[in-house]
Amino acid sequence: MASLLKRLDRRLTAKLTRPPLERFLRAHASGAFTLDLGSSVGFYATLFPRRVMLDIRPMPGVQVVGDAHALCFGDRQFDVVLCTEVLEHLCEPQRAIDEMMRVLRPGGTLLLTTRFLFPIHDAPGDFFRYTRFGLQHLLRKWDQVEITEETDEIGTLAVLTQRIGIQAETLGWRPLRLCWHLLARCITPWRFLITARRGDSLGTPIAHRIMTSGYYVKATRPAAPAAST
């Protein structure tokens, strides 16, 4: 019985954001020379086997301790820069984005994920949240910028509900966190309720989702040096 309850707990509390993130990275898996920026313990080793693992803090597997705002590599060294769940923790995001471009070879690929509607995490090192339009501005010097929402509106509510169970106490009794996880699972089937979206309170139509927990980005470094802006 204890083993069954443990498996149920693990299944119920599995992060809702993990499967879509893994699908995105699996779709762009590469054997090319990769800089894993903010690699932590290296979750994606099988998808990007030829990589340099860099993080701001020393930890198992990290090969280079360094700062994304001033990368300790020469120009045009990498074919891919992988940057997952890091951008919101950088206090000068444009400077870091420009550094990612600098170390990429012309035609190289940036794979980046970041948060939009999401709780504070890794406090106090959590600085920004990004809309689609903010990301487009940060990546204005790049080519072929593709931005995809992680979740739809209902999925976002589910993710936020689950994070209450992950990050907050409920009546001071830890097992009650499972109620939030269960509620999150009950929310997700209601996606069919959203049939249209508006970009503001005046009813202006919008092509993209108005709520998402985060964004996935694929962008290409231009073949020619980017013009300064």
C-alpha positions in Angstrom: 0.0 0.0 0.0 2.8 2.4 0.9 4.5 1.7 -2.5 1.2 2.3 -4.3 0.6 5.6 -2.5 4.2 6.7 -3.3 3.7 6.0 -7.0 0.4 7.9 -6.9 2.0 10.9 -5.2 4.8 10.9 -7.8 2.4 10.7 -10.7 0.0 13.4 -9.3 2.8 15.8 -8.5 4.7 15.5 -11.8 5.2 19.0 -13.1 2.7 20.0 -15.9 5.4 22.1 -17.6 7.8 19.2 -18.0 6.2 17.2 -20.9 5.8 20.2 -23.3 9.3 21.4 -22.5 10.8 17.9 -23.2 8.8 17.7 -26.5 10.2 21.0 -27.6 13.8 20.1 -26.9 13.4 16.6 -28.3 12.1 18.1 -31.6 15.3 20.2 -31.8 17.8 17.7 -30.4 21.2 18.0 -31.9 24.6 16.4 -32.0 26.1 19.8 -33.0 28.5 21.6 -30.6 26.3 23.1 -28.0 26.6 25.6 -25.1 24.2 24.6 -22.4 23.7 27.9 -20.7 22.4 27.6 -17.1 22.8 23.8 -17.4 22.2 23.0 -13.7 22.9 19.3 -13.3 22.4 18.6 -17.0 18.9 17.3 -17.6 19.2 17.1 -21.4 22.5 15.2 -21.9 21.0 12.6 -24.2 19.4 15.2 -26.5 22.6 17.4 -26.8 25.5 15.1 -26.2 28.3 17.4 -27.6 27.9 20.3 -25.2 29.7 22.5 -22.7 27.7 22.9 -19.5 27.9 26.4 -18.0 26.2 27.6 -14.8 26.6 30.5 -12.4 27.1 28.1 -9.6 29.4 25.1 -9.3 27.5 21.8 -9.1 27.9 18.2 -10.3 28.4 18.1 -14.1 29.0 21.8 -14.6 32.1 22.2 -16.6 32.4 26.0 -16.6 31.3 28.4 -13.9 30.4 31.6 -15.6 28.1 34.5 -16.1 25.7 34.7 -19.1 26.2 38.5 -19.2 29.9 38.0 -20.1 30.5 34.6 -21.5 34.1 33.4 -21.2 34.3 32.0 -24.8 35.5 33.5 -28.1 33.3 34.6 -30.9 31.5 32.0 -33.1 32.5 28.9 -31.2 29.1 27.1 -30.9 26.5 25.7 -33.3 23.7 25.7 -30.8 23.0 27.7 -27.6 20.6 26.0 -25.3 19.1 28.3 -22.6 16.2 26.8 -20.7 14.4 28.6 -17.9 17.3 31.1 -17.4 16.3 34.3 -19.1 13.9 35.4 -16.3 16.8 35.1 -13.8 19.1 37.5 -15.7 19.2 41.1 -14.6 20.4 42.4 -18.0 18.6 40.2 -20.5 19.6 42.1 -23.7 23.2 41.9 -22.8 22.9 38.1 -22.3 21.0 37.7 -25.6 23.8 39.6 -27.4 26.4 37.4 -25.8 24.5 34.3 -27.0 24.6 35.7 -30.5 28.3 36.5 -30.2 29.4 32.9 -29.3 27.2 31.3 -32.0 28.5 30.7 -35.5 26.6 32.3 -38.4 23.5 30.3 -39.0 23.7 28.8 -35.5 20.6 28.1 -33.5 19.4 29.5 -30.2 16.9 27.3 -28.3 15.5 29.3 -25.4 12.6 28.9 -23.0 11.4 31.3 -20.4 8.4 32.2 -18.1 5.4 34.5 -18.6 2.6 33.8 -16.1 4.5 31.9 -13.3 5.2 32.4 -9.6 8.4 33.8 -8.2 10.9 31.0 -8.1 14.6 30.8 -7.2 14.1 33.9 -5.1 15.6 36.4 -4.9 17.2 35.7 -8.2 14.0 36.1 -10.2 13.8 39.3 -12.2 11.5 39.4 -15.2 8.6 37.9 -17.0 8.3 38.0 -20.8 5.5 38.5 -23.3 5.7 37.4 -26.9 6.3 41.0 -27.9 9.0 41.5 -25.3 10.8 38.4 -26.6 10.5 39.7 -30.2 12.1 43.0 -29.1 15.0 41.2 -27.3 15.5 39.0 -30.4 15.1 41.8 -33.0 18.7 41.2 -34.4 18.1 37.5 -35.0 16.7 35.7 -38.0 13.8 33.2 -38.3 12.5 33.8 -34.8 9.8 31.3 -33.9 7.9 31.8 -30.6 5.5 29.2 -29.2 3.3 29.3 -26.2 4.0 26.6 -23.6 0.3 26.3 -22.6 -3.1 27.8 -23.4 -5.2 29.8 -21.0 -6.7 26.8 -19.2 -3.4 25.1 -19.1 -1.9 28.2 -17.5 -4.5 28.1 -14.7 -3.6 24.5 -14.1 0.1 25.3 -13.9 -0.5 28.2 -11.5 -2.7 26.0 -9.3 -0.1 23.2 -9.2 2.6 25.7 -8.2 0.5 26.6 -5.1 0.9 23.0 -4.1 4.6 23.0 -4.9 5.5 26.3 -3.3 3.0 27.1 -0.6 1.8 25.5 2.6 -1.9 24.8 3.1 -3.2 25.1 6.6 0.2 24.0 7.8 -0.2 20.4 6.9 2.0 19.2 4.0 -0.3 16.4 2.7 -2.9 19.0 1.8 -0.6 20.1 -1.0 -2.0 17.1 -3.0 -5.4 18.9 -3.1 -3.8 21.6 -5.3 -2.2 19.0 -7.5 -5.5 17.2 -7.9 -7.3 20.4 -8.7 -4.7 21.3 -11.3 -5.4 17.9 -13.0 -9.1 18.6 -12.9 -8.7 22.0 -14.6 -6.8 20.8 -17.7 -9.7 19.0 -19.5 -11.7 22.3 -19.8 -9.6 23.8 -22.6 -12.5 23.5 -25.0 -14.2 26.4 -23.2 -12.0 29.1 -24.9 -13.2 29.7 -28.4 -11.9 33.2 -29.1 -9.3 35.7 -27.8 -9.1 39.4 -27.6 -5.9 41.5 -27.3 -7.5 44.1 -25.0 -10.7 45.1 -23.2 -12.0 46.8 -26.3 -12.4 43.5 -28.1 -9.4 43.8 -30.6 -8.9 40.3 -32.0 -5.6 38.7 -31.4 -4.0 35.7 -33.1 -2.1 34.3 -30.1 -3.0 33.0 -26.7 -3.5 35.7 -24.1 -2.3 33.6 -21.2 0.6 31.1 -21.1 2.9 29.9 -18.5 5.9 30.4 -20.7 7.4 30.6 -24.2 9.6 28.4 -26.3 11.9 30.1 -28.8 14.0 29.0 -31.8 16.1 31.7 -33.5 18.9 31.7 -36.0 22.1 33.9 -35.8 22.3 36.0 -38.9 25.0 35.2 -41.4 26.1 38.8 -41.4 26.9 40.8 -38.3 23.8 42.4 -36.8 23.5 46.1 -37.2 23.7 48.0 -33.9 20.4 49.6 -32.7 
